[in-house]
C-alpha cells in the first residue's frame, strides 16, 4: 500500500544543510543597501524570498554533488560529526545575525542620508521576522509539496510522466490561484476607483469636463478623473501666484464609463476639446495617465501656473487597477489608449490653421510615460508629430527609452545619458541638467526626467542575471550607495521593494520629480514669459504639494 502514498517521506520540519547554508547567505545579503530605504517589514519579505531561492538552489546542488563526493572521498560523516556541525553552524548563524543586524542599520542610514531622509536608531526585529518567517515557511512548504507530489506520481506512473504530471498540476494550481487573486484585486480596485473623489467638488467651470455645458456625467468619471477635473488652480489662483492676468485652464478627461470603446472615449475627449476652445490655447498637452487613471497634480498644475492658464490638458482612462497590475496583465492597454487618443487629437489639431494651433505636447509619468512613448515608432516621429514631449520616470521596458539608452554616447552614465550632444533629446535629474550640454537643442524639445535612484526606471528582467550599467564603476550616481552591489536575484528583489517605496522619499530622488517638473515644462513648452520671481513663487506652491498628498500619489497608482 505504501507505493500509493503520494506524500510519504521525510518529515516536513527537516532542513537540508546545503539549502540552509545558501539560503541564510542570500537572506543576509538581502540586507545590503539598494536604491531606497526599506521598512523592516518589507526587508523581511525580501529576506524570506531570498532564503527560499537560496535554499532551493543549495538543496539542488547538494543533491547533485553528494553522490559524486561519496564516490570520490568514500567518507560518510558520523551522527556525532553531523550533530556538532549543526551546533557550530547555529552558533555561526547567531553571531552573523547580530553582526548583520548592526550592519543593516548602518546601511539603511547611509541610504537615508543619500536621499535626504533622517536616520533610524535601530532595527525593528519584530517587523522583520513578521515579514521573513511566514514568507520563507510558505515557500518551503510549497517547494516540499511539489517535490513530494513529483515523487508520488513518479512511483505511480514513472519518472518522466510523473514529472510532466506534477508540472501540469502545479501550473494549473498556480493559474487557478492567480485567477482568484487577480479577480479579487480587480474587484477591490474597481469599487475603489468607481466613485467620485470625496475631497473635490463637481466643477462648475465650462472649461472642465463635467462642468457647465459638458455632456460628461460627474458620476461616471471615477475617482481619479474627478480628482483631476475637480482639482487644479483657477484663473484667480494663478494670477495671485504669478502676478499676471490668467485664463481658466482647460481640463478634459474621458473615463472607462463614458463610452464602450477606446475609440469612442477618444472621440468624446476631442469633442470636449473643441467645445472648450482648447485648440485656441497656447499649449495643448495629451497626457497618458498611470494605470488607474491618475494624473499627478504637481505636474498638471505646474504647467497651468507656468502659462497663466492658457493651456489645455486632455487624458483618458484605460484601466482602474494600479500600474503594476495594468503593466503585467494588460501591457497593451496604456499603449493602445495613448495611441488612439493622440491620433484623434492630432487629427483635429491638423484641421486648424498652422499659425493658430497650440503647441501640441505629449506627456506621461511612469506607466503613462510608457504609453506616451509607445505612441511613436522612434524619436524622429516624436519630433515630427509634436511640438515637444516630456516623459517622466520612464519604465525600464519601454522600447523607445531602451533604444535611446543603448545609443547614448560612450562615457555618459545610464541615469543621465547624452545622445548626439543633446541636439534632439535631453535628460534631467536636478535643476540645471539640461543646460550642462553646451551645444544647441533643436526644436521641438524632447525631455526625460530621470533619477539614478528611481526603481521604476531600473527594474528590468536583466537585473536577475546581469550587473546593470548604473552600478558599474564610473556610472554610479552620487546618491546611490557605494555599498550597493549587484547580487543575482537578490538585487532584483530589492529593487521590486524599492519600487513600492518610490514616492516615499523627498523630491530629487526615487520616483518623485516634484522639484523638476516645472523646469521640464519650461524646457519643453517655454517659460510663459514669467520672470524669475514669479517662477520661484510657482516652485514654492508646487513644493507644498508633497505635504498634502492624501491619496492617489503612489507608484502603485
Residue pairs with C-beta under 8 A, 6 or more apart in sequence:
2 8
3 155
3 156
4 156
5 152
6 148
6 149
6 151
6 152
6 153
6 156
7 148
7 149
7 152
8 148
8 152
9 148
9 151
12 141
12 144
16 55
16 58
16 59
16 62
17 62
17 85
17 86
17 89
18 58
18 59
18 61
18 62
19 54
19 55
19 56
19 57
19 58
19 59
19 62
20 55
20 58
20 89
21 58
21 89
22 54
22 55
22 57
22 58
22 61
23 50
23 51
23 52
23 53
23 54
23 55
23 58
23 136
24 51
24 54
24 93
24 96
25 54
26 50
26 51
26 53
26 54
26 487
26 489
26 490
27 47
27 48
27 50
27 51
27 54
27 132
27 136
28 96
28 100
29 50
29 487
29 490
30 43
30 46
30 47
30 50
30 487
30 490
30 493
30 494
31 43
31 47
31 100
31 103
31 104
31 107
32 107
32 483
32 484
32 485
32 487
32 490
32 494
33 107
33 108
33 110
33 111
33 481
33 483
33 484
34 111
34 481
34 484
34 491
34 494
34 495
34 497
34 498
35 111
35 453
35 454
35 455
35 458
35 480
35 484
35 494
35 495
35 498
35 510
36 111
36 115
36 453
36 455
36 498
36 501
36 502
36 504
36 505
36 509
36 510
37 108
37 111
37 112
37 115
37 117
37 501
37 504
37 505
38 46
38 108
38 494
38 497
38 498
38 501
39 124
39 127
39 501
40 123
40 124
40 125
40 127
40 128
40 131
41 124
41 127
41 128
41 130
41 131
42 131
42 497
42 500
42 501
43 104
43 128
43 131
43 497
44 127
44 128
44 129
44 130
44 131
44 132
44 133
44 135
45 131
45 132
45 135
45 497
46 131
46 490
46 493
46 494
46 497
47 128
47 131
47 132
47 136
48 131
48 132
48 133
48 134
48 135
48 136
48 139
49 135
49 136
49 139
49 493
50 489
50 490
50 493
51 132
51 136
51 139
52 135
52 136
52 139
52 140
52 143
53 489
55 136
55 139
55 140
55 143
56 143
70 76
77 85
101 123
101 125
104 123
105 120
105 121
105 122
105 123
107 481
107 483
108 120
109 119
109 120
110 481
110 483
111 481
112 118
112 119
112 120
113 119
114 453
114 478
114 479
114 480
114 481
114 509
115 453
115 479
115 505
115 506
115 509
115 510
116 505
116 506
116 508
116 509
117 505
117 506
146 166
146 170
149 166
149 169
149 170
150 162
150 163
150 166
151 162
152 162
153 161
153 162
153 163
153 165
153 166
154 162
154 163
155 162
156 162
157 165
182 325
182 329
185 321
185 325
186 321
186 325
189 292
189 320
189 321
189 322
189 325
190 320
192 223
192 320
193 222
193 223
193 224
193 292
193 293
193 320
194 222
194 223
194 320
195 222
195 223
196 202
196 218
196 219
196 221
196 222
196 223
196 226
196 230
197 223
197 224
197 226
197 227
197 230
197 551
197 552
199 227
199 550
199 551
200 226
200 227
200 229
200 230
200 231
201 230
202 210
202 211
202 218
202 226
202 230
203 210
203 211
203 229
203 230
204 211
204 212
205 211
205 212
205 234
205 248
206 212
206 213
206 214
206 276
207 248
207 249
207 250
207 251
207 276
207 277
208 214
208 229
208 230
208 250
208 251
208 252
208 276
209 216
209 221
209 225
209 229
209 251
209 252
209 253
209 254
209 272
210 216
210 217
210 218
210 221
210 226
210 229
211 229
213 275
214 272
214 275
215 268
215 271
215 272
216 253
216 254
216 258
216 268
216 272
217 258
218 226
220 255
220 257
220 258
221 229
221 253
221 255
221 257
221 258
222 255
222 256
222 257
222 293
222 317
222 320
223 292
223 293
223 552
224 289
224 292
224 293
224 294
224 295
224 317
224 552
224 557
225 253
225 255
225 293
225 317
227 294
227 552
228 251
228 253
228 295
228 300
228 315
229 251
229 253
231 297
231 301
232 249
232 251
232 297
232 300
232 301
232 304
233 241
233 249
233 301
233 304
233 305
233 309
234 248
235 246
235 247
235 248
235 249
235 309
236 246
238 246
238 249
238 304
238 305
238 308
238 309
239 245
239 246
239 308
241 305
241 534
241 537
241 538
241 541
242 305
242 308
242 530
242 534
242 537
242 538
243 534
244 308
244 530
244 534
245 308
246 308
246 309
246 310
247 281
247 308
247 309
247 310
248 309
249 304
249 309
249 311
249 312
249 313
250 273
250 276
250 277
250 278
250 281
250 311
250 312
250 313
251 300
251 312
251 313
252 269
252 272
252 273
252 276
252 278
252 312
252 313
252 314
252 315
253 269
253 314
253 315
253 316
253 317
254 265
254 266
254 268
254 269
254 272
254 315
254 316
254 317
255 265
255 293
255 316
255 317
256 265
256 293
256 317
256 318
256 319
256 320
258 264
258 265
258 268
259 265
259 267
259 268
262 316
262 318
262 336
262 337
262 340
263 340
263 344
265 316
265 317
265 341
266 316
266 340
266 341
266 343
266 344
266 345
267 344
269 314
269 315
269 316
269 341
269 344
269 345
270 344
270 345
270 348
272 278
272 314
273 279
273 284
273 312
273 314
273 345
273 348
274 348
276 312
278 284
278 312
278 314
278 358
279 312
279 348
279 349
279 352
279 356
279 357
279 358
280 356
280 358
281 310
281 311
281 312
281 358
282 307
282 310
282 311
282 358
282 359
283 303
283 307
283 310
283 311
283 312
283 358
283 359
283 361
283 525
284 311
284 312
284 313
284 314
284 345
284 349
284 358
284 359
284 360
284 361
285 303
285 311
285 312
285 313
285 314
285 361
285 362
285 363
286 314
286 315
286 341
286 342
286 345
286 360
286 361
286 362
286 363
286 372
287 295
287 300
287 313
287 314
287 315
287 363
287 364
287 368
287 372
288 315
288 334
288 337
288 338
288 341
288 363
288 364
288 368
288 369
288 371
288 372
289 295
289 315
289 316
289 317
289 318
289 368
290 323
290 365
290 366
290 367
290 368
290 557
291 319
291 321
291 322
291 323
291 324
291 325
291 326
291 327
291 334
291 367
291 556
291 557
292 317
292 319
292 320
292 321
292 322
292 323
292 326
292 552
292 557
293 315
293 317
293 318
293 319
293 320
294 552
294 553
294 557
295 313
295 315
295 365
295 368
296 365
296 517
296 553
297 545
297 549
298 513
298 514
298 517
298 542
298 545
298 546
299 363
299 365
299 392
299 513
299 517
299 521
300 313
301 541
301 542
301 545
302 517
302 518
302 521
302 538
302 542
303 311
303 313
303 521
303 525
304 311
304 313
305 518
305 538
305 541
305 542
306 518
306 521
306 522
306 525
306 527
306 528
306 530
306 535
306 538
307 525
307 526
307 528
308 528
312 358
314 341
314 345
315 341
316 337
316 341
317 337
318 326
318 330
318 333
318 334
318 336
318 337
318 371
319 325
319 326
319 330
319 333
319 334
321 329
322 556
322 557
323 366
323 367
323 555
323 556
323 557
324 499
324 555
324 556
326 333
326 334
326 367
327 334
327 367
327 370
327 395
327 397
334 367
334 368
334 370
334 371
334 374
335 370
335 371
335 374
335 375
337 371
338 364
338 368
338 371
338 372
338 374
338 375
339 371
339 374
339 375
342 362
342 372
342 375
342 385
343 375
345 360
346 360
346 385
349 357
349 358
349 360
359 387
359 388
359 525
359 526
360 385
360 386
360 387
361 386
361 387
361 388
361 389
361 390
361 524
361 525
362 372
362 375
362 376
362 382
362 386
362 388
362 389
362 390
362 391
363 372
363 389
363 390
363 391
363 392
364 370
364 371
364 372
364 373
364 391
364 392
365 392
365 393
365 513
366 392
366 393
366 394
366 395
366 456
366 511
366 555
367 395
369 391
369 392
369 393
369 394
369 395
369 398
369 401
370 394
370 395
370 397
370 398
372 389
372 391
373 382
373 391
373 394
373 398
373 399
373 400
373 401
374 398
374 399
374 400
376 382
376 385
376 400
378 400
378 403
379 400
379 403
379 404
379 424
379 425
379 446
382 389
382 400
382 446
383 424
383 444
383 446
386 444
387 443
387 444
388 443
388 444
388 445
388 446
388 447
388 524
388 525
389 444
389 445
389 446
389 447
389 524
390 447
390 449
390 520
390 521
390 524
391 401
391 446
391 447
391 448
391 449
392 448
392 449
392 513
392 517
392 520
393 449
393 450
393 451
393 454
393 456
393 457
393 511
393 513
394 401
394 448
394 450
394 456
394 457
395 401
395 456
395 457
395 459
396 402
396 456
396 457
396 458
396 459
396 460
397 460
401 448
404 417
404 419
404 425
405 414
405 417
407 419
408 414
408 417
408 418
408 419
409 417
409 418
409 419
409 420
409 421
411 474
412 418
413 452
413 469
413 470
413 474
413 475
413 476
413 477
414 468
414 469
414 470
414 475
415 427
415 429
415 450
415 451
415 452
415 457
415 470
415 475
415 477
416 427
416 428
416 429
416 433
416 450
416 452
416 477
417 427
418 437
419 425
421 437
421 439
422 434
422 437
422 439
422 441
423 439
423 440
423 441
423 442
424 441
424 442
424 446
425 446
425 447
425 448
426 433
426 434
426 437
426 441
426 445
426 446
426 447
426 448
426 523
427 433
427 447
427 448
427 449
427 450
428 434
428 447
428 448
428 449
428 450
428 516
428 519
428 520
428 523
429 449
429 450
429 451
429 452
429 477
429 508
429 516
430 508
430 516
431 515
431 516
431 519
434 441
434 447
434 519
434 523
444 524
445 523
445 524
446 524
447 520
447 523
447 524
449 513
449 516
449 517
449 520
450 457
451 457
451 508
451 509
451 510
451 511
451 512
451 513
452 470
452 476
452 477
452 479
452 480
453 477
453 479
453 480
453 505
453 509
453 510
454 502
454 510
454 511
455 495
455 496
455 498
455 499
455 501
455 502
455 510
455 511
456 499
456 502
456 511
456 555
458 468
458 470
458 495
459 492
459 495
459 496
459 498
459 499
460 468
462 468
463 486
463 491
463 492
463 495
464 488
464 489
464 492
465 488
467 486
468 486
469 475
470 476
470 477
470 480
471 480
471 484
471 485
471 486
476 482
479 508
479 509
485 491
498 510
499 511
499 555
500 555
500 556
501 510
502 510
502 511
502 512
502 554
502 555
503 510
503 511
503 512
503 553
503 554
503 555
504 510
505 512
506 512
506 546
507 513
507 514
507 515
507 516
507 543
507 546
508 515
508 516
511 555
512 546
513 520
514 542
514 543
514 545
514 546
515 539
515 543
517 542
518 535
518 538
518 539
518 542
522 528
522 535
527 535
530 538
